[in-house]
Amino acid sequence: MENLEDLKEEVERLRLEINRLKSEKNKIAPHKHCLNCGIAIPPDKTFCSKKCEDEWNAMIKKKKMNTYIWMALLAILLIILVVSAGA
């Protein structure tokens, strides 16, 4: 019988904990996260600061440049392959 009472108490404790967590969840204000550093910011912003925005734009520019370089190298290698296969 003791085990049954212990289980009932544990279930009730867990039910109360679930209700507490649900009420906490509803207290979180609407927000989103900075694309660069990930901290919480208001929903109408994209970055937390000008510094983060500049870092993000520099990273995107670098990624684009790397993509263009790889595409150019691939095109050069393809041209070499085609020319050497024809010879």
PDB file with SEQRES, HELIX, SHEET and CRYST1 records, atoms N, CA, C and O in Angstrom:
SEQRES   1 A   87  MET GLU ASN LEU GLU ASP LEU LYS GLU GLU VAL GLU ARG          
SEQRES   2 A   87  LEU ARG LEU GLU ILE ASN ARG LEU LYS SER GLU LYS ASN          
SEQRES   3 A   87  LYS ILE ALA PRO HIS LYS HIS CYS LEU ASN CYS GLY ILE          
SEQRES   4 A   87  ALA ILE PRO PRO ASP LYS THR PHE CYS SER LYS LYS CYS          
SEQRES   5 A   87  GLU ASP GLU TRP ASN ALA MET ILE LYS LYS LYS LYS MET          
SEQRES   6 A   87  ASN THR TYR ILE TRP MET ALA LEU LEU ALA ILE LEU LEU          
SEQRES   7 A   87  ILE ILE LEU VAL VAL SER ALA GLY ALA                          
HELIX    1 AA1 GLU A    2  LYS A   27  1                                  26    
HELIX    2 AA2 LYS A   50  GLY A   86  1                                  37    
CRYST1    1.000    1.000    1.000  90.00  90.00  90.00 P 1           1          
ATOM      1  N   MET A   1       0.808  -1.194   0.000  1.00  0.00           N  
ATOM      2  CA  MET A   1       0.000   0.000   0.000  1.00  0.00           C  
ATOM      3  C   MET A   1       0.855   1.263   0.000  1.00  0.00           C  
ATOM      4  O   MET A   1       0.492   2.284  -0.585  1.00  0.00           O  
ATOM      5  N   GLU A   2       1.986   1.166   0.664  1.00  0.00           N  
ATOM      6  CA  GLU A   2       2.860   2.338   0.708  1.00  0.00           C  
ATOM      7  C   GLU A   2       3.321   2.735  -0.684  1.00  0.00           C  
ATOM      8  O   GLU A   2       3.391   3.921  -1.005  1.00  0.00           O  
ATOM      9  N   ASN A   3       3.628   1.765  -1.494  1.00  0.00           N  
ATOM     10  CA  ASN A   3       4.081   2.058  -2.850  1.00  0.00           C  
ATOM     11  C   ASN A   3       3.004   2.762  -3.662  1.00  0.00           C  
ATOM     12  O   ASN A   3       3.300   3.663  -4.446  1.00  0.00           O  
ATOM     13  N   LEU A   4       1.762   2.353  -3.475  1.00  0.00           N  
ATOM     14  CA  LEU A   4       0.660   2.986  -4.186  1.00  0.00           C  
ATOM     15  C   LEU A   4       0.506   4.442  -3.754  1.00  0.00           C  
ATOM     16  O   LEU A   4       0.290   5.317  -4.591  1.00  0.00           O  
ATOM     17  N   GLU A   5       0.615   4.699  -2.480  1.00  0.00           N  
ATOM     18  CA  GLU A   5       0.537   6.071  -1.971  1.00  0.00           C  
ATOM     19  C   GLU A   5       1.716   6.900  -2.480  1.00  0.00           C  
ATOM     20  O   GLU A   5       1.549   8.058  -2.863  1.00  0.00           O  
ATOM     21  N   ASP A   6       2.898   6.306  -2.482  1.00  0.00           N  
ATOM     22  CA  ASP A   6       4.087   7.005  -2.996  1.00  0.00           C  
ATOM     23  C   ASP A   6       3.913   7.349  -4.466  1.00  0.00           C  
ATOM     24  O   ASP A   6       4.281   8.440  -4.902  1.00  0.00           O  
ATOM     25  N   LEU A   7       3.347   6.414  -5.233  1.00  0.00           N  
ATOM     26  CA  LEU A   7       3.123   6.662  -6.660  1.00  0.00           C  
ATOM     27  C   LEU A   7       2.117   7.788  -6.860  1.00  0.00           C  
ATOM     28  O   LEU A   7       2.306   8.648  -7.720  1.00  0.00           O  
ATOM     29  N   LYS A   8       1.044   7.783  -6.066  1.00  0.00           N  
ATOM     30  CA  LYS A   8       0.041   8.842  -6.170  1.00  0.00           C  
ATOM     31  C   LYS A   8       0.660  10.205  -5.865  1.00  0.00           C  
ATOM     32  O   LYS A   8       0.378  11.188  -6.550  1.00  0.00           O  
ATOM     33  N   GLU A   9       1.498  10.257  -4.843  1.00  0.00           N  
ATOM     34  CA  GLU A   9       2.166  11.512  -4.490  1.00  0.00           C  
ATOM     35  C   GLU A   9       3.106  11.965  -5.595  1.00  0.00           C  
ATOM     36  O   GLU A   9       3.182  13.151  -5.916  1.00  0.00           O  
ATOM     37  N   GLU A  10       3.818  11.010  -6.171  1.00  0.00           N  
ATOM     38  CA  GLU A  10       4.757  11.337  -7.251  1.00  0.00           C  
ATOM     39  C   GLU A  10       4.010  11.845  -8.487  1.00  0.00           C  
ATOM     40  O   GLU A  10       4.446  12.802  -9.127  1.00  0.00           O  
ATOM     41  N   VAL A  11       2.894  11.210  -8.818  1.00  0.00           N  
ATOM     42  CA  VAL A  11       2.088  11.651  -9.961  1.00  0.00           C  
ATOM     43  C   VAL A  11       1.571  13.058  -9.724  1.00  0.00           C  
ATOM     44  O   VAL A  11       1.611  13.891 -10.630  1.00  0.00           O  
ATOM     45  N   GLU A  12       1.088  13.336  -8.524  1.00  0.00           N  
ATOM     46  CA  GLU A  12       0.579  14.670  -8.214  1.00  0.00           C  
ATOM     47  C   GLU A  12       1.701  15.707  -8.268  1.00  0.00           C  
ATOM     48  O   GLU A  12       1.498  16.817  -8.760  1.00  0.00           O  
ATOM     49  N   ARG A  13       2.883  15.346  -7.764  1.00  0.00           N  
ATOM     50  CA  ARG A  13       4.023  16.258  -7.812  1.00  0.00           C  
ATOM     51  C   ARG A  13       4.405  16.561  -9.264  1.00  0.00           C  
ATOM     52  O   ARG A  13       4.683  17.709  -9.612  1.00  0.00           O  
ATOM     53  N   LEU A  14       4.417  15.541 -10.091  1.00  0.00           N  
ATOM     54  CA  LEU A  14       4.746  15.733 -11.508  1.00  0.00           C  
ATOM     55  C   LEU A  14       3.682  16.560 -12.218  1.00  0.00           C  
ATOM     56  O   LEU A  14       4.013  17.375 -13.080  1.00  0.00           O  
ATOM     57  N   ARG A  15       2.414  16.366 -11.874  1.00  0.00           N  
ATOM     58  CA  ARG A  15       1.340  17.146 -12.470  1.00  0.00           C  
ATOM     59  C   ARG A  15       1.503  18.630 -12.123  1.00  0.00           C  
ATOM     60  O   ARG A  15       1.334  19.497 -12.980  1.00  0.00           O  
ATOM     61  N   LEU A  16       1.830  18.911 -10.871  1.00  0.00           N  
ATOM     62  CA  LEU A  16       2.056  20.293 -10.455  1.00  0.00           C  
ATOM     63  C   LEU A  16       3.260  20.894 -11.184  1.00  0.00           C  
ATOM     64  O   LEU A  16       3.230  22.058 -11.585  1.00  0.00           O  
ATOM     65  N   GLU A  17       4.312  20.102 -11.351  1.00  0.00           N  
ATOM     66  CA  GLU A  17       5.515  20.577 -12.057  1.00  0.00           C  
ATOM     67  C   GLU A  17       5.194  20.880 -13.519  1.00  0.00           C  
ATOM     68  O   GLU A  17       5.672  21.877 -14.062  1.00  0.00           O  
ATOM     69  N   ILE A  18       4.401  20.041 -14.153  1.00  0.00           N  
ATOM     70  CA  ILE A  18       4.012  20.273 -15.546  1.00  0.00           C  
ATOM     71  C   ILE A  18       3.219  21.569 -15.660  1.00  0.00           C  
ATOM     72  O   ILE A  18       3.460  22.367 -16.566  1.00  0.00           O  
ATOM     73  N   ASN A  19       2.283  21.780 -14.755  1.00  0.00           N  
ATOM     74  CA  ASN A  19       1.492  23.018 -14.786  1.00  0.00           C  
ATOM     75  C   ASN A  19       2.379  24.242 -14.575  1.00  0.00           C  
ATOM     76  O   ASN A  19       2.182  25.274 -15.216  1.00  0.00           O  
ATOM     77  N   ARG A  20       3.355  24.125 -13.676  1.00  0.00           N  
ATOM     78  CA  ARG A  20       4.274  25.237 -13.441  1.00  0.00           C  
ATOM     79  C   ARG A  20       5.083  25.543 -14.695  1.00  0.00           C  
ATOM     80  O   ARG A  20       5.256  26.707 -15.057  1.00  0.00           O  
ATOM     81  N   LEU A  21       5.577  24.503 -15.356  1.00  0.00           N  
ATOM     82  CA  LEU A  21       6.364  24.708 -16.580  1.00  0.00           C  
ATOM     83  C   LEU A  21       5.516  25.300 -17.701  1.00  0.00           C  
ATOM     84  O   LEU A  21       6.003  26.126 -18.473  1.00  0.00           O  
ATOM     85  N   LYS A  22       4.254  24.887 -17.798  1.00  0.00           N  
ATOM     86  CA  LYS A  22       3.368  25.460 -18.816  1.00  0.00           C  
ATOM     87  C   LYS A  22       3.155  26.944 -18.581  1.00  0.00           C  
ATOM     88  O   LYS A  22       3.142  27.732 -19.527  1.00  0.00           O  
ATOM     89  N   SER A  23       2.989  27.328 -17.319  1.00  0.00           N  
ATOM     90  CA  SER A  23       2.784  28.750 -17.037  1.00  0.00           C  
ATOM     91  C   SER A  23       4.062  29.548 -17.302  1.00  0.00           C  
ATOM     92  O   SER A  23       3.987  30.695 -17.743  1.00  0.00           O  
ATOM     93  N   GLU A  24       5.224  28.963 -17.040  1.00  0.00           N  
ATOM     94  CA  GLU A  24       6.492  29.640 -17.354  1.00  0.00           C  
ATOM     95  C   GLU A  24       6.662  29.811 -18.850  1.00  0.00           C  
ATOM     96  O   GLU A  24       7.147  30.843 -19.313  1.00  0.00           O  
ATOM     97  N   LYS A  25       6.262  28.799 -19.606  1.00  0.00           N  
ATOM     98  CA  LYS A  25       6.393  28.859 -21.061  1.00  0.00           C  
ATOM     99  C   LYS A  25       5.599  30.042 -21.620  1.00  0.00           C  
ATOM    100  O   LYS A  25       6.048  30.715 -22.549  1.00  0.00           O  
ATOM    101  N   ASN A  26       4.444  30.284 -21.061  1.00  0.00           N  
ATOM    102  CA  ASN A  26       3.608  31.382 -21.534  1.00  0.00           C  
ATOM    103  C   ASN A  26       4.175  32.742 -21.158  1.00  0.00           C  
ATOM    104  O   ASN A  26       3.737  33.752 -21.709  1.00  0.00           O  
ATOM    105  N   LYS A  27       5.130  32.804 -20.244  1.00  0.00           N  
ATOM    106  CA  LYS A  27       5.713  34.067 -19.808  1.00  0.00           C  
ATOM    107  C   LYS A  27       6.830  34.557 -20.727  1.00  0.00           C  
ATOM    108  O   LYS A  27       7.233  35.715 -20.626  1.00  0.00           O  
ATOM    109  N   ILE A  28       7.336  33.714 -21.613  1.00  0.00           N  
ATOM    110  CA  ILE A  28       8.426  34.103 -22.502  1.00  0.00           C  
ATOM    111  C   ILE A  28       7.889  35.073 -23.553  1.00  0.00           C  
ATOM    112  O   ILE A  28       6.954  34.756 -24.288  1.00  0.00           O  
ATOM    113  N   ALA A  29       8.483  36.237 -23.609  1.00  0.00           N  
ATOM    114  CA  ALA A  29       8.045  37.259 -24.556  1.00  0.00           C  
ATOM    115  C   ALA A  29       8.403  36.848 -25.982  1.00  0.00           C  
ATOM    116  O   ALA A  29       9.388  36.142 -26.194  1.00  0.00           O  
ATOM    117  N   PRO A  30       7.610  37.286 -26.962  1.00  0.00           N  
ATOM    118  CA  PRO A  30       7.949  36.990 -28.359  1.00  0.00           C  
ATOM    119  C   PRO A  30       9.319  37.566 -28.704  1.00  0.00           C  
ATOM    120  O   PRO A  30       9.617  38.713 -28.370  1.00  0.00           O  
ATOM    121  N   HIS A  31      10.143  36.776 -29.369  1.00  0.00           N  
ATOM    122  CA  HIS A  31      11.490  37.207 -29.730  1.00  0.00           C  
ATOM    123  C   HIS A  31      12.008  36.332 -30.857  1.00  0.00           C  
ATOM    124  O   HIS A  31      11.390  35.332 -31.223  1.00  0.00           O  
ATOM    125  N   LYS A  32      13.140  36.718 -31.395  1.00  0.00           N  
ATOM    126  CA  LYS A  32      13.879  35.843 -32.297  1.00  0.00           C  
ATOM    127  C   LYS A  32      15.351  36.007 -31.952  1.00  0.00           C  
ATOM    128  O   LYS A  32      15.684  36.699 -30.990  1.00  0.00           O  
ATOM    129  N   HIS A  33      16.225  35.391 -32.710  1.00  0.00           N  
ATOM    130  CA  HIS A  33      17.638  35.400 -32.356  1.00  0.00           C  
ATOM    131  C   HIS A  33      18.475  36.054 -33.450  1.00  0.00           C  
ATOM    132  O   HIS A  33      18.186  35.924 -34.640  1.00  0.00           O  
ATOM    133  N   CYS A  34      19.506  36.750 -33.025  1.00  0.00           N  
ATOM    134  CA  CYS A  34      20.440  37.409 -33.934  1.00  0.00           C  
ATOM    135  C   CYS A  34      21.021  36.365 -34.883  1.00  0.00           C  
ATOM    136  O   CYS A  34      21.440  35.294 -34.444  1.00  0.00           O  
ATOM    137  N   LEU A  35      21.048  36.666 -36.166  1.00  0.00           N  
ATOM    138  CA  LEU A  35      21.577  35.715 -37.151  1.00  0.00           C  
ATOM    139  C   LEU A  35      23.062  35.438 -36.940  1.00  0.00           C  
ATOM    140  O   LEU A  35      23.542  34.356 -37.280  1.00  0.00           O  
ATOM    141  N   ASN A  36      23.787  36.393 -36.390  1.00  0.00           N  
ATOM    142  CA  ASN A  36      25.226  36.235 -36.248  1.00  0.00           C  
ATOM    143  C   ASN A  36      25.615  35.575 -34.931  1.00  0.00           C  
ATOM    144  O   ASN A  36      26.325  34.569 -34.933  1.00  0.00           O  
ATOM    145  N   CYS A  37      25.162  36.124 -33.810  1.00  0.00           N  
ATOM    146  CA  CYS A  37      25.628  35.625 -32.510  1.00  0.00           C  
ATOM    147  C   CYS A  37      24.604  34.784 -31.767  1.00  0.00           C  
ATOM    148  O   CYS A  37      24.967  34.054 -30.845  1.00  0.00           O  
ATOM    149  N   GLY A  38      23.333  34.868 -32.144  1.00  0.00           N  
ATOM    150  CA  GLY A  38      22.321  34.006 -31.569  1.00  0.00           C  
ATOM    151  C   GLY A  38      21.642  34.502 -30.302  1.00  0.00           C  
ATOM    152  O   GLY A  38      20.823  33.778 -29.737  1.00  0.00           O  
ATOM    153  N   ILE A  39      21.948  35.711 -29.832  1.00  0.00           N  
ATOM    154  CA  ILE A  39      21.271  36.179 -28.624  1.00  0.00           C  
ATOM    155  C   ILE A  39      19.841  36.610 -28.953  1.00  0.00           C  
ATOM    156  O   ILE A  39      19.532  36.937 -30.099  1.00  0.00           O  
ATOM    157  N   ALA A  40      18.980  36.608 -27.948  1.00  0.00           N  
ATOM    158  CA  ALA A  40      17.580  36.968 -28.150  1.00  0.00           C  
ATOM    159  C   ALA A  40      17.451  38.460 -28.456  1.00  0.00           C  
ATOM    160  O   ALA A  40      18.076  39.302 -27.811  1.00  0.00           O  
ATOM    161  N   ILE A  41      16.621  38.764 -29.458  1.00  0.00           N  
ATOM    162  CA  ILE A  41      16.384  40.149 -29.865  1.00  0.00           C  
ATOM    163  C   ILE A  41      14.891  40.334 -30.114  1.00  0.00           C  
ATOM    164  O   ILE A  41      14.163  39.346 -30.216  1.00  0.00           O  
ATOM    165  N   PRO A  42      14.418  41.572 -30.212  1.00  0.00           N  
ATOM    166  CA  PRO A  42      12.997  41.797 -30.521  1.00  0.00           C  
ATOM    167  C   PRO A  42      12.638  41.206 -31.888  1.00  0.00           C  
ATOM    168  O   PRO A  42      13.494  41.103 -32.766  1.00  0.00           O  
ATOM    169  N   PRO A  43      11.373  40.821 -32.065  1.00  0.00           N  
ATOM    170  CA  PRO A  43      10.977  40.167 -33.316  1.00  0.00           C  
ATOM    171  C   PRO A  43      11.104  41.035 -34.559  1.00  0.00           C  
ATOM    172  O   PRO A  43      11.127  40.509 -35.672  1.00  0.00           O  
ATOM    173  N   ASP A  44      11.189  42.354 -34.398  1.00  0.00           N  
ATOM    174  CA  ASP A  44      11.262  43.220 -35.573  1.00  0.00           C  
ATOM    175  C   ASP A  44      12.692  43.474 -36.030  1.00  0.00           C  
ATOM    176  O   ASP A  44      12.896  44.158 -37.032  1.00  0.00           O  
ATOM    177  N   LYS A  45      13.681  42.946 -35.328  1.00  0.00           N  
ATOM    178  CA  LYS A  45      15.086  43.134 -35.707  1.00  0.00           C  
ATOM    179  C   LYS A  45      15.656  41.841 -36.272  1.00  0.00           C  
ATOM    180  O   LYS A  45      15.108  40.759 -36.059  1.00  0.00           O  
ATOM    181  N   THR A  46      16.769  41.969 -36.996  1.00  0.00           N  
ATOM    182  CA  THR A  46      17.453  40.807 -37.544  1.00  0.00           C  
ATOM    183  C   THR A  46      18.783  40.581 -36.845  1.00  0.00           C  
ATOM    184  O   THR A  46      19.221  39.441 -36.686  1.00  0.00           O  
ATOM    185  N   PHE A  47      19.430  41.672 -36.427  1.00  0.00           N  
ATOM    186  CA  PHE A  47      20.723  41.602 -35.756  1.00  0.00           C  
ATOM    187  C   PHE A  47      20.656  42.373 -34.452  1.00  0.00           C  
ATOM    188  O   PHE A  47      19.841  43.282 -34.300  1.00  0.00           O  
ATOM    189  N   CYS A  48      21.521  42.007 -33.505  1.00  0.00           N  
ATOM    190  CA  CYS A  48      21.512  42.683 -32.209  1.00  0.00           C  
ATOM    191  C   CYS A  48      22.279  44.001 -32.252  1.00  0.00           C  
ATOM    192  O   CYS A  48      22.030  44.891 -31.439  1.00  0.00           O  
ATOM    193  N   SER A  49      23.211  44.131 -33.196  1.00  0.00           N  
ATOM    194  CA  SER A  49      24.000  45.360 -33.277  1.00  0.00           C  
ATOM    195  C   SER A  49      24.521  45.541 -34.696  1.00  0.00           C  
ATOM    196  O   SER A  49      24.444  44.634 -35.524  1.00  0.00           O  
ATOM    197  N   LYS A  50      25.048  46.716 -34.953  1.00  0.00           N  
ATOM    198  CA  LYS A  50      25.652  47.008 -36.257  1.00  0.00           C  
ATOM    199  C   LYS A  50      26.881  46.123 -36.475  1.00  0.00           C  
ATOM    200  O   LYS A  50      27.155  45.693 -37.595  1.00  0.00           O  
ATOM    201  N   LYS A  51      27.617  45.857 -35.394  1.00  0.00           N  
ATOM    202  CA  LYS A  51      28.807  45.009 -35.487  1.00  0.00           C  
ATOM    203  C   LYS A  51      28.430  43.611 -35.981  1.00  0.00           C  
ATOM    204  O   LYS A  51      29.079  43.061 -36.871  1.00  0.00           O  
ATOM    205  N   CYS A  52      27.365  43.040 -35.390  1.00  0.00           N  
ATOM    206  CA  CYS A  52      26.924  41.707 -35.821  1.00  0.00           C  
ATOM    207  C   CYS A  52      26.471  41.722 -37.281  1.00  0.00           C  
ATOM    208  O   CYS A  52      26.753  40.790 -38.034  1.00  0.00           O  
ATOM    209  N   GLU A  53      25.774  42.775 -37.672  1.00  0.00           N  
ATOM    210  CA  GLU A  53      25.320  42.872 -39.053  1.00  0.00           C  
ATOM    211  C   GLU A  53      26.509  42.952 -40.007  1.00  0.00           C  
ATOM    212  O   GLU A  53      26.512  42.305 -41.054  1.00  0.00           O  
ATOM    213  N   ASP A  54      27.522  43.745 -39.644  1.00  0.00           N  
ATOM    214  CA  ASP A  54      28.716  43.867 -40.484  1.00  0.00           C  
ATOM    215  C   ASP A  54      29.463  42.539 -40.570  1.00  0.00           C  
ATOM    216  O   ASP A  54      29.925  42.158 -41.646  1.00  0.00           O  
ATOM    217  N   GLU A  55      29.587  41.823 -39.430  1.00  0.00           N  
ATOM    218  CA  GLU A  55      30.257  40.518 -39.437  1.00  0.00           C  
ATOM    219  C   GLU A  55      29.496  39.525 -40.308  1.00  0.00           C  
ATOM    220  O   GLU A  55      30.101  38.762 -41.061  1.00  0.00           O  
ATOM    221  N   TRP A  56      28.173  39.538 -40.205  1.00  0.00           N  
ATOM    222  CA  TRP A  56      27.341  38.636 -41.008  1.00  0.00           C  
ATOM    223  C   TRP A  56      27.514  38.922 -42.498  1.00  0.00           C  
ATOM    224  O   TRP A  56      27.708  38.005 -43.296  1.00  0.00           O  
ATOM    225  N   ASN A  57      27.443  40.200 -42.864  1.00  0.00           N  
ATOM    226  CA  ASN A  57      27.594  40.571 -44.274  1.00  0.00           C  
ATOM    227  C   ASN A  57      28.972  40.210 -44.804  1.00  0.00           C  
ATOM    228  O   ASN A  57      29.098  39.776 -45.949  1.00  0.00           O  
ATOM    229  N   ALA A  58      30.013  40.384 -43.984  1.00  0.00           N  
ATOM    230  CA  ALA A  58      31.367  40.009 -44.406  1.00  0.00           C  
ATOM    231  C   ALA A  58      31.463  38.496 -44.611  1.00  0.00           C  
ATOM    232  O   ALA A  58      32.098  38.038 -45.560  1.00  0.00           O  
ATOM    233  N   MET A  59      30.840  37.726 -43.730  1.00  0.00           N  
ATOM    234  CA  MET A  59      30.876  36.276 -43.861  1.00  0.00           C  
ATOM    235  C   MET A  59      30.145  35.834 -45.129  1.00  0.00           C  
ATOM    236  O   MET A  59      30.624  34.958 -45.849  1.00  0.00           O  
ATOM    237  N   ILE A  60      28.984  36.438 -45.404  1.00  0.00           N  
ATOM    238  CA  ILE A  60      28.223  36.093 -46.610  1.00  0.00           C  
ATOM    239  C   ILE A  60      29.028  36.444 -47.856  1.00  0.00           C  
ATOM    240  O   ILE A  60      29.074  35.667 -48.810  1.00  0.00           O  
ATOM    241  N   LYS A  61      29.658  37.608 -47.846  1.00  0.00           N  
ATOM    242  CA  LYS A  61      30.478  38.027 -48.989  1.00  0.00           C  
ATOM    243  C   LYS A  61      31.626  37.039 -49.219  1.00  0.00           C  
ATOM    244  O   LYS A  61      31.928  36.680 -50.357  1.00  0.00           O  
ATOM    245  N   LYS A  62      32.260  36.605 -48.125  1.00  0.00           N  
ATOM    246  CA  LYS A  62      33.371  35.651 -48.233  1.00  0.00           C  
ATOM    247  C   LYS A  62      32.877  34.305 -48.768  1.00  0.00           C  
ATOM    248  O   LYS A  62      33.542  33.687 -49.599  1.00  0.00           O  
ATOM    249  N   LYS A  63      31.724  33.853 -48.297  1.00  0.00           N  
ATOM    250  CA  LYS A  63      31.175  32.583 -48.781  1.00  0.00           C  
ATOM    251  C   LYS A  63      30.839  32.660 -50.271  1.00  0.00           C  
ATOM    252  O   LYS A  63      31.091  31.715 -51.019  1.00  0.00           O  
ATOM    253  N   LYS A  64      30.271  33.785 -50.695  1.00  0.00           N  
ATOM    254  CA  LYS A  64      29.963  33.954 -52.116  1.00  0.00           C  
ATOM    255  C   LYS A  64      31.236  33.923 -52.945  1.00  0.00           C  
ATOM    256  O   LYS A  64      31.287  33.272 -53.989  1.00  0.00           O  
ATOM    257  N   MET A  65      32.268  34.627 -52.480  1.00  0.00           N  
ATOM    258  CA  MET A  65      33.535  34.661 -53.206  1.00  0.00           C  
ATOM    259  C   MET A  65      34.128  33.258 -53.315  1.00  0.00           C  
ATOM    260  O   MET A  65      34.603  32.864 -54.380  1.00  0.00           O  
ATOM    261  N   ASN A  66      34.103  32.508 -52.218  1.00  0.00           N  
ATOM    262  CA  ASN A  66      34.609  31.135 -52.248  1.00  0.00           C  
ATOM    263  C   ASN A  66      33.824  30.273 -53.231  1.00  0.00           C  
ATOM    264  O   ASN A  66      34.405  29.443 -53.930  1.00  0.00           O  
ATOM    265  N   THR A  67      32.517  30.463 -53.289  1.00  0.00           N  
ATOM    266  CA  THR A  67      31.697  29.706 -54.229  1.00  0.00           C  
ATOM    267  C   THR A  67      32.075  30.049 -55.668  1.00  0.00           C  
ATOM    268  O   THR A  67      32.195  29.156 -56.506  1.00  0.00           O  
ATOM    269  N   TYR A  68      32.261  31.336 -55.957  1.00  0.00           N  
ATOM    270  CA  TYR A  68      32.657  31.744 -57.306  1.00  0.00           C  
ATOM    271  C   TYR A  68      34.029  31.182 -57.677  1.00  0.00           C  
ATOM    272  O   TYR A  68      34.237  30.750 -58.811  1.00  0.00           O  
ATOM    273  N   ILE A  69      34.954  31.186 -56.737  1.00  0.00           N  
ATOM    274  CA  ILE A  69      36.295  30.643 -57.000  1.00  0.00           C  
ATOM    275  C   ILE A  69      36.210  29.158 -57.312  1.00  0.00           C  
ATOM    276  O   ILE A  69      36.826  28.696 -58.272  1.00  0.00           O  
ATOM    277  N   TRP A  70      35.449  28.394 -56.509  1.00  0.00           N  
ATOM    278  CA  TRP A  70      35.317  26.965 -56.762  1.00  0.00           C  
ATOM    279  C   TRP A  70      34.641  26.689 -58.099  1.00  0.00           C  
ATOM    280  O   TRP A  70      35.027  25.759 -58.806  1.00  0.00           O  
ATOM    281  N   MET A  71      33.645  27.482 -58.448  1.00  0.00           N  
ATOM    282  CA  MET A  71      32.979  27.292 -59.739  1.00  0.00           C  
ATOM    283  C   MET A  71      33.941  27.596 -60.884  1.00  0.00           C  
ATOM    284  O   MET A  71      33.933  26.895 -61.895  1.00  0.00           O  
ATOM    285  N   ALA A  72      34.768  28.628 -60.741  1.00  0.00           N  
ATOM    286  CA  ALA A  72      35.745  28.960 -61.777  1.00  0.00           C  
ATOM    287  C   ALA A  72      36.783  27.846 -61.916  1.00  0.00           C  
ATOM    288  O   ALA A  72      37.137  27.464 -63.031  1.00  0.00           O  
ATOM    289  N   LEU A  73      37.271  27.323 -60.784  1.00  0.00           N  
ATOM    290  CA  LEU A  73      38.234  26.215 -60.833  1.00  0.00           C  
ATOM    291  C   LEU A  73      37.625  24.982 -61.477  1.00  0.00           C  
ATOM    292  O   LEU A  73      38.276  24.300 -62.268  1.00  0.00           O  
ATOM    293  N   LEU A  74      36.389  24.702 -61.141  1.00  0.00           N  
ATOM    294  CA  LEU A  74      35.719  23.555 -61.746  1.00  0.00           C  
ATOM    295  C   LEU A  74      35.570  23.748 -63.250  1.00  0.00           C  
ATOM    296  O   LEU A  74      35.780  22.809 -64.018  1.00  0.00           O  
ATOM    297  N   ALA A  75      35.210  24.959 -63.677  1.00  0.00           N  
ATOM    298  CA  ALA A  75      35.079  25.236 -65.105  1.00  0.00           C  
ATOM    299  C   ALA A  75      36.427  25.083 -65.802  1.00  0.00           C  
ATOM    300  O   ALA A  75      36.495  24.507 -66.888  1.00  0.00           O  
ATOM    301  N   ILE A  76      37.490  25.586 -65.200  1.00  0.00           N  
ATOM    302  CA  ILE A  76      38.841  25.470 -65.785  1.00  0.00           C  
ATOM    303  C   ILE A  76      39.226  24.005 -65.906  1.00  0.00           C  
ATOM    304  O   ILE A  76      39.731  23.577 -66.945  1.00  0.00           O  
ATOM    305  N   LEU A  77      38.991  23.228 -64.844  1.00  0.00           N  
ATOM    306  CA  LEU A  77      39.321  21.802 -64.898  1.00  0.00           C  
ATOM    307  C   LEU A  77      38.495  21.074 -65.957  1.00  0.00           C  
ATOM    308  O   LEU A  77      39.005  20.174 -66.625  1.00  0.00           O  
ATOM    309  N   LEU A  78      37.250  21.445 -66.117  1.00  0.00           N  
ATOM    310  CA  LEU A  78      36.404  20.839 -67.134  1.00  0.00           C  
ATOM    311  C   LEU A  78      36.916  21.175 -68.533  1.00  0.00           C  
ATOM    312  O   LEU A  78      36.936  20.316 -69.414  1.00  0.00           O  
ATOM    313  N   ILE A  79      37.326  22.415 -68.730  1.00  0.00           N  
ATOM    314  CA  ILE A  79      37.877  22.819 -70.042  1.00  0.00           C  
ATOM    315  C   ILE A  79      39.170  22.043 -70.322  1.00  0.00           C  
ATOM    316  O   ILE A  79      39.384  21.572 -71.439  1.00  0.00           O  
ATOM    317  N   ILE A  80      40.024  21.913 -69.311  1.00  0.00           N  
ATOM    318  CA  ILE A  80      41.267  21.158 -69.485  1.00  0.00           C  
ATOM    319  C   ILE A  80      40.948  19.704 -69.836  1.00  0.00           C  
ATOM    320  O   ILE A  80      41.579  19.123 -70.719  1.00  0.00           O  
ATOM    321  N   LEU A  81      39.981  19.128 -69.153  1.00  0.00           N  
ATOM    322  CA  LEU A  81      39.601  17.746 -69.418  1.00  0.00           C  
ATOM    323  C   LEU A  81      39.086  17.579 -70.852  1.00  0.00           C  
ATOM    324  O   LEU A  81      39.464  16.633 -71.543  1.00  0.00           O  
ATOM    325  N   VAL A  82      38.238  18.482 -71.290  1.00  0.00           N  
ATOM    326  CA  VAL A  82      37.682  18.407 -72.634  1.00  0.00           C  
ATOM    327  C   VAL A  82      38.787  18.582 -73.685  1.00  0.00           C  
ATOM    328  O   VAL A  82      38.837  17.839 -74.665  1.00  0.00           O  
ATOM    329  N   VAL A  83      39.672  19.569 -73.474  1.00  0.00           N  
ATOM    330  CA  VAL A  83      40.755  19.823 -74.425  1.00  0.00           C  
ATOM    331  C   VAL A  83      41.720  18.643 -74.470  1.00  0.00           C  
ATOM    332  O   VAL A  83      42.140  18.234 -75.552  1.00  0.00           O  
ATOM    333  N   SER A  84      42.075  18.093 -73.321  1.00  0.00           N  
ATOM    334  CA  SER A  84      43.038  16.985 -73.300  1.00  0.00           C  
ATOM    335  C   SER A  84      42.414  15.698 -73.847  1.00  0.00           C  
ATOM    336  O   SER A  84      43.132  14.857 -74.387  1.00  0.00           O  
ATOM    337  N   ALA A  85      41.115  15.528 -73.723  1.00  0.00           N  
ATOM    338  CA  ALA A  85      40.457  14.335 -74.266  1.00  0.00           C  
ATOM    339  C   ALA A  85      40.369  14.412 -75.791  1.00  0.00           C  
ATOM    340  O   ALA A  85      40.352  13.385 -76.469  1.00  0.00           O  
ATOM    341  N   GLY A  86      40.312  15.627 -76.323  1.00  0.00           N  
ATOM    342  CA  GLY A  86      40.220  15.795 -77.772  1.00  0.00           C  
ATOM    343  C   GLY A  86      41.569  15.675 -78.463  1.00  0.00           C  
ATOM    344  O   GLY A  86      41.626  15.477 -79.677  1.00  0.00           O  
ATOM    345  N   ALA A  87      42.646  15.792 -77.715  1.00  0.00           N  
ATOM    346  CA  ALA A  87      43.962  15.766 -78.332  1.00  0.00           C  
ATOM    347  C   ALA A  87      44.520  14.391 -78.530  1.00  0.00           C  
ATOM    348  O   ALA A  87      45.628  14.243 -79.045  1.00  0.00           O  
TER     349      ALA A  87                                                      
END                                                                             
